[in-house]
Amino acid sequence: MKNLTALVTGASRGIGKGIALTLAKQGYNIIAIARNPDGLRLLKEEIEKNYPVQCLAFSLDIGNLKDQEVWFSNHFPALPEIDLLVNNAGIAPDKRSDILECSIESYDKVLNTNLKGVFFFTQKIAQRMVASIQKGIKENYKPRIIFITSISAITASPNRAEYCISKAGLSMTSQLYAVRLAEYNIPVFEIRPGIIMTDMTEPVRSKYDALIQQGLLLQKRWGMPEDVANCVKSIAEGNFDYATGSVFEISGGFSILRL
């Protein structure tokens, strides 16, 4: 792959970092966005040291719409056309609490980052994708969009309601963009990870270690960022362009009902 650019949000750690590294290995230039400047710096160094591609890194809080506006004004016009947008940025609640005690502050913080911010960030990227197609700015331009959600989109966890609600909303966001962008042949996909070993799941690792061994998953192991990244890679290669709107669950068989 040559002259292709992927924009990955939440790229400084966990699933996002795994996706960015996998796409760089495939020859994509990377635009990495995250809140953590140190993590971004390390990612940029790793990518440019190991792969013959360029990595542009921007520290940005997706959940802050004013910061988004500044970023789109100051940086976006100079960037190359985006061939692949991977909406991976997301946060968990600072503290798990019963739905009867969920605070307004926690609800707003999680929803602003995981849903509202992603919705409007995608809107701006999609507008440019459509304009670039209409103007024929880039030859053979076939952009794609991926939303990274979670099995929490379909699994009720009353001790982190705001997270589940945000991912359920993001799942519908993926469907809505798939419908709207179909006329421009921009396929949109949802990847729904299960229990993935990242720093986000570190605080509950012992809990899920036990549940996995007890049979929570058909495949008795943790998912890894690379499992999600490999799905992104396959979508990026164009293997599923006729499957716009599809949901890919990377969960080790979590959602299969058993009796």
SEPA-484807 format. One record per residue (C-alpha): x, y, z; residue in three letters; residue number from 0. Coordinates in Angstrom, 2 decimals. Example, Ala and Ser with C-alpha at 12.3 -4.5 7.8 and 13.67 -1.06 7.14 Angstrom:
BEGIN
FIKE  u  v  w  rest  nr
FIKE  12.30  -4.50  7.80  ALA  0
FIKE  13.67  -1.06  7.14  SER  1
END
This chain:
BEGIN
FIKE  u  v  w  rest  nr
FIKE  0.00  0.00  0.00  MET  0
FIKE  1.37  3.40  -0.96  LYS  1
FIKE  0.16  6.94  -0.42  ASN  2
FIKE  -2.52  5.84  2.05  LEU  3
FIKE  -3.28  7.63  5.30  THR  4
FIKE  -5.10  6.31  8.35  ALA  5
FIKE  -6.30  8.53  11.17  LEU  6
FIKE  -6.54  6.67  14.47  VAL  7
FIKE  -7.96  8.25  17.61  THR  8
FIKE  -7.02  7.05  21.06  GLY  9
FIKE  -3.78  5.90  19.46  ALA  10
FIKE  -1.34  6.31  22.33  SER  11
FIKE  -2.20  3.10  24.16  ARG  12
FIKE  -4.11  -0.15  24.18  GLY  13
FIKE  -6.29  -1.05  21.23  ILE  14
FIKE  -5.60  2.22  19.41  GLY  15
FIKE  -1.85  1.75  19.60  LYS  16
FIKE  -2.17  -1.80  18.33  GLY  17
FIKE  -4.25  -0.57  15.39  ILE  18
FIKE  -1.81  2.22  14.54  ALA  19
FIKE  1.18  -0.13  14.57  LEU  20
FIKE  -0.59  -2.75  12.46  THR  21
FIKE  -1.64  -0.20  9.84  LEU  22
FIKE  1.85  1.30  9.75  ALA  23
FIKE  3.23  -2.17  9.10  LYS  24
FIKE  0.81  -2.40  6.17  GLN  25
FIKE  2.23  0.80  4.69  GLY  26
FIKE  -0.24  3.39  5.94  TYR  27
FIKE  0.97  6.80  6.97  ASN  28
FIKE  -0.53  7.41  10.39  ILE  29
FIKE  -2.25  10.43  11.88  ILE  30
FIKE  -2.33  9.58  15.57  ALA  31
FIKE  -4.61  11.44  17.95  ILE  32
FIKE  -4.80  11.04  21.72  ALA  33
FIKE  -4.75  13.03  24.93  ARG  34
FIKE  -1.38  11.70  26.10  ASN  35
FIKE  1.52  13.57  24.41  PRO  36
FIKE  4.16  11.26  25.88  ASP  37
FIKE  2.39  8.18  24.59  GLY  38
FIKE  2.03  9.80  21.18  LEU  39
FIKE  5.72  10.65  21.09  ARG  40
FIKE  6.68  7.06  21.84  LEU  41
FIKE  4.25  5.77  19.22  LEU  42
FIKE  5.63  8.12  16.58  LYS  43
FIKE  9.19  7.05  17.38  GLU  44
FIKE  8.29  3.36  17.21  GLU  45
FIKE  6.45  3.68  13.91  ILE  46
FIKE  9.05  5.77  12.12  GLU  47
FIKE  11.89  3.61  13.44  LYS  48
FIKE  10.39  0.34  12.25  ASN  49
FIKE  8.35  1.19  9.16  TYR  50
FIKE  8.97  3.35  6.05  PRO  51
FIKE  5.98  5.58  6.75  VAL  52
FIKE  5.28  8.91  8.40  GLN  53
FIKE  3.44  9.40  11.67  CYS  54
FIKE  1.89  12.75  12.54  LEU  55
FIKE  0.87  12.97  16.19  ALA  56
FIKE  -1.60  15.42  17.72  PHE  57
FIKE  -2.56  15.75  21.36  SER  58
FIKE  -6.31  16.33  21.42  LEU  59
FIKE  -9.20  15.57  23.77  ASP  60
FIKE  -11.93  14.28  21.45  ILE  61
FIKE  -14.50  14.99  24.14  GLY  62
FIKE  -13.78  18.72  24.14  ASN  63
FIKE  -15.62  20.22  21.18  LEU  64
FIKE  -13.90  23.59  21.51  LYS  65
FIKE  -10.50  21.89  21.27  ASP  66
FIKE  -11.81  19.93  18.29  GLN  67
FIKE  -12.80  23.15  16.56  GLU  68
FIKE  -9.33  24.61  17.10  VAL  69
FIKE  -7.68  21.43  15.79  TRP  70
FIKE  -9.83  21.33  12.67  PHE  71
FIKE  -9.10  25.00  11.99  SER  72
FIKE  -5.36  24.90  12.64  ASN  73
FIKE  -4.28  21.45  11.46  HIS  74
FIKE  -6.87  19.64  9.39  PHE  75
FIKE  -6.63  21.69  6.16  PRO  76
FIKE  -2.93  20.84  5.76  ALA  77
FIKE  -3.37  17.10  6.27  LEU  78
FIKE  -3.52  14.61  3.40  PRO  79
FIKE  -6.78  12.94  2.43  GLU  80
FIKE  -7.91  10.39  5.01  ILE  81
FIKE  -8.25  6.91  3.50  ASP  82
FIKE  -9.24  5.26  6.75  LEU  83
FIKE  -10.74  6.77  9.89  LEU  84
FIKE  -10.62  4.57  12.99  VAL  85
FIKE  -12.72  6.02  15.79  ASN  86
FIKE  -11.14  4.31  18.76  ASN  87
FIKE  -10.95  7.07  21.40  ALA  88
FIKE  -12.88  6.23  24.52  GLY  89
FIKE  -12.76  6.31  28.29  ILE  90
FIKE  -14.23  4.31  31.14  ALA  91
FIKE  -15.81  5.93  34.19  PRO  92
FIKE  -13.27  7.13  36.74  ASP  93
FIKE  -15.12  5.02  39.28  LYS  94
FIKE  -17.59  2.20  38.78  ARG  95
FIKE  -20.79  3.04  40.62  SER  96
FIKE  -24.30  1.66  40.81  ASP  97
FIKE  -26.68  3.12  38.23  ILE  98
FIKE  -28.70  4.52  41.14  LEU  99
FIKE  -25.67  6.54  42.17  GLU  100
FIKE  -24.21  7.51  38.77  CYS  101
FIKE  -23.28  11.19  38.89  SER  102
FIKE  -24.09  13.80  36.29  ILE  103
FIKE  -20.38  14.63  36.09  GLU  104
FIKE  -19.37  11.06  35.30  SER  105
FIKE  -22.21  10.62  32.81  TYR  106
FIKE  -21.32  13.80  30.94  ASP  107
FIKE  -17.59  13.05  30.92  LYS  108
FIKE  -18.01  9.56  29.46  VAL  109
FIKE  -20.72  10.50  26.96  LEU  110
FIKE  -18.84  13.60  25.79  ASN  111
FIKE  -15.77  11.55  24.91  THR  112
FIKE  -17.25  8.24  23.81  ASN  113
FIKE  -20.26  9.49  21.87  LEU  114
FIKE  -20.74  13.23  21.40  LYS  115
FIKE  -17.11  13.95  20.60  GLY  116
FIKE  -16.80  10.98  18.25  VAL  117
FIKE  -20.02  11.90  16.45  PHE  118
FIKE  -18.90  15.42  15.61  PHE  119
FIKE  -15.29  14.42  14.89  PHE  120
FIKE  -16.57  11.88  12.37  THR  121
FIKE  -18.91  14.46  10.88  GLN  122
FIKE  -16.02  16.76  9.98  LYS  123
FIKE  -13.92  13.92  8.53  ILE  124
FIKE  -16.88  12.58  6.55  ALA  125
FIKE  -17.64  16.01  5.12  GLN  126
FIKE  -14.12  16.23  3.75  ARG  127
FIKE  -14.24  12.66  2.43  MET  128
FIKE  -17.41  13.44  0.50  VAL  129
FIKE  -16.01  16.72  -0.84  ALA  130
FIKE  -12.80  15.01  -1.95  SER  131
FIKE  -14.77  12.34  -3.80  ILE  132
FIKE  -16.97  14.91  -5.51  GLN  133
FIKE  -14.00  17.03  -6.56  LYS  134
FIKE  -11.84  14.07  -7.59  GLY  135
FIKE  -8.95  15.38  -5.50  ILE  136
FIKE  -7.26  12.00  -5.11  LYS  137
FIKE  -7.10  9.29  -7.76  GLU  138
FIKE  -8.73  5.98  -6.81  ASN  139
FIKE  -9.84  7.45  -3.50  TYR  140
FIKE  -11.86  4.88  -1.54  LYS  141
FIKE  -12.22  6.04  2.06  PRO  142
FIKE  -13.55  3.86  4.87  ARG  143
FIKE  -14.70  4.52  8.43  ILE  144
FIKE  -14.52  2.20  11.44  ILE  145
FIKE  -16.09  2.70  14.85  PHE  146
FIKE  -14.58  0.76  17.74  ILE  147
FIKE  -17.40  0.15  20.22  THR  148
FIKE  -17.63  -2.64  22.79  SER  149
FIKE  -19.69  -5.66  23.78  ILE  150
FIKE  -21.01  -3.20  26.35  SER  151
FIKE  -23.16  -1.84  23.52  ALA  152
FIKE  -25.35  -4.92  23.98  ILE  153
FIKE  -24.46  -6.02  27.52  THR  154
FIKE  -25.99  -4.36  30.57  ALA  155
FIKE  -23.52  -3.53  33.35  SER  156
FIKE  -25.44  -1.46  35.95  PRO  157
FIKE  -22.19  -0.50  37.69  ASN  158
FIKE  -21.00  1.44  34.64  ARG  159
FIKE  -24.20  2.55  32.99  ALA  160
FIKE  -22.69  5.62  31.36  GLU  161
FIKE  -20.15  3.49  29.51  TYR  162
FIKE  -22.78  1.03  28.23  CYS  163
FIKE  -25.03  3.86  27.09  ILE  164
FIKE  -22.16  5.57  25.28  SER  165
FIKE  -21.23  2.41  23.38  LYS  166
FIKE  -24.83  1.60  22.50  ALA  167
FIKE  -25.18  5.10  21.10  GLY  168
FIKE  -21.93  4.75  19.19  LEU  169
FIKE  -23.20  1.52  17.64  SER  170
FIKE  -26.20  3.40  16.26  MET  171
FIKE  -23.90  6.22  15.14  THR  172
FIKE  -22.05  3.68  12.99  SER  173
FIKE  -25.33  2.56  11.42  GLN  174
FIKE  -26.39  6.13  10.73  LEU  175
FIKE  -23.15  7.04  9.00  TYR  176
FIKE  -23.29  3.81  6.98  ALA  177
FIKE  -26.72  4.79  5.69  VAL  178
FIKE  -25.81  8.41  4.97  ARG  179
FIKE  -22.48  7.74  3.25  LEU  180
FIKE  -23.56  4.76  1.15  ALA  181
FIKE  -24.38  6.96  -1.84  GLU  182
FIKE  -20.73  8.02  -1.92  TYR  183
FIKE  -19.49  4.42  -1.65  ASN  184
FIKE  -17.91  5.09  1.74  ILE  185
FIKE  -18.36  1.88  3.74  PRO  186
FIKE  -18.75  2.20  7.50  VAL  187
FIKE  -18.14  -0.60  9.99  PHE  188
FIKE  -18.44  -1.30  13.68  GLU  189
FIKE  -15.91  -3.43  15.52  ILE  190
FIKE  -17.18  -4.60  18.88  ARG  191
FIKE  -14.30  -5.78  21.10  PRO  192
FIKE  -14.89  -8.03  24.08  GLY  193
FIKE  -12.62  -8.40  27.08  ILE  194
FIKE  -9.32  -7.01  25.82  ILE  195
FIKE  -6.12  -6.84  27.86  MET  196
FIKE  -5.30  -3.13  28.09  THR  197
FIKE  -4.58  -0.61  30.81  ASP  198
FIKE  -8.32  0.16  30.89  MET  199
FIKE  -9.10  -3.39  32.03  THR  200
FIKE  -6.12  -3.65  34.38  GLU  201
FIKE  -8.12  -2.68  37.51  PRO  202
FIKE  -10.54  -5.60  36.95  VAL  203
FIKE  -8.06  -8.15  35.63  ARG  204
FIKE  -8.41  -10.64  38.47  SER  205
FIKE  -12.20  -10.54  38.15  LYS  206
FIKE  -12.11  -11.36  34.46  TYR  207
FIKE  -9.33  -13.92  34.84  ASP  208
FIKE  -11.71  -15.92  36.99  ALA  209
FIKE  -14.74  -15.38  34.76  LEU  210
FIKE  -12.83  -16.43  31.65  ILE  211
FIKE  -11.72  -19.65  33.31  GLN  212
FIKE  -15.30  -20.29  34.41  GLN  213
FIKE  -16.46  -20.21  30.79  GLY  214
FIKE  -17.58  -16.64  30.19  LEU  215
FIKE  -15.93  -16.88  26.76  LEU  216
FIKE  -15.91  -19.81  24.36  LEU  217
FIKE  -12.20  -19.18  23.81  GLN  218
FIKE  -10.70  -19.16  27.29  LYS  219
FIKE  -8.22  -16.33  26.94  ARG  220
FIKE  -8.08  -12.58  27.06  TRP  221
FIKE  -8.44  -10.74  23.79  GLY  222
FIKE  -5.40  -8.73  22.77  MET  223
FIKE  -5.16  -5.38  20.96  PRO  224
FIKE  -3.73  -7.29  18.00  GLU  225
FIKE  -6.98  -9.27  17.68  ASP  226
FIKE  -8.87  -6.04  17.07  VAL  227
FIKE  -6.10  -4.61  14.90  ALA  228
FIKE  -6.19  -7.64  12.61  ASN  229
FIKE  -9.89  -7.03  11.98  CYS  230
FIKE  -9.14  -3.38  11.16  VAL  231
FIKE  -6.41  -4.54  8.79  LYS  232
FIKE  -8.77  -6.82  6.89  SER  233
FIKE  -11.39  -4.07  6.54  ILE  234
FIKE  -8.71  -1.63  5.40  ALA  235
FIKE  -7.67  -4.03  2.66  GLU  236
FIKE  -11.15  -3.70  1.16  GLY  237
FIKE  -12.24  -7.24  1.88  ASN  238
FIKE  -15.61  -6.16  3.27  PHE  239
FIKE  -16.55  -3.13  1.18  ASP  240
FIKE  -19.87  -4.76  0.20  TYR  241
FIKE  -20.69  -5.28  3.88  ALA  242
FIKE  -21.15  -1.66  4.92  THR  243
FIKE  -22.95  -1.34  8.23  GLY  244
FIKE  -21.69  -4.69  9.45  SER  245
FIKE  -20.70  -5.39  13.04  VAL  246
FIKE  -17.57  -7.44  13.72  PHE  247
FIKE  -17.52  -8.83  17.24  GLU  248
FIKE  -14.03  -9.66  18.46  ILE  249
FIKE  -14.92  -11.31  21.74  SER  250
FIKE  -13.93  -14.96  21.81  GLY  251
FIKE  -17.56  -16.01  21.41  GLY  252
FIKE  -18.89  -13.95  24.32  PHE  253
FIKE  -22.34  -13.22  22.90  SER  254
FIKE  -23.33  -16.74  21.79  ILE  255
FIKE  -26.27  -17.83  23.91  LEU  256
FIKE  -25.72  -21.21  25.52  ARG  257
FIKE  -27.96  -23.65  27.34  LEU  258
END
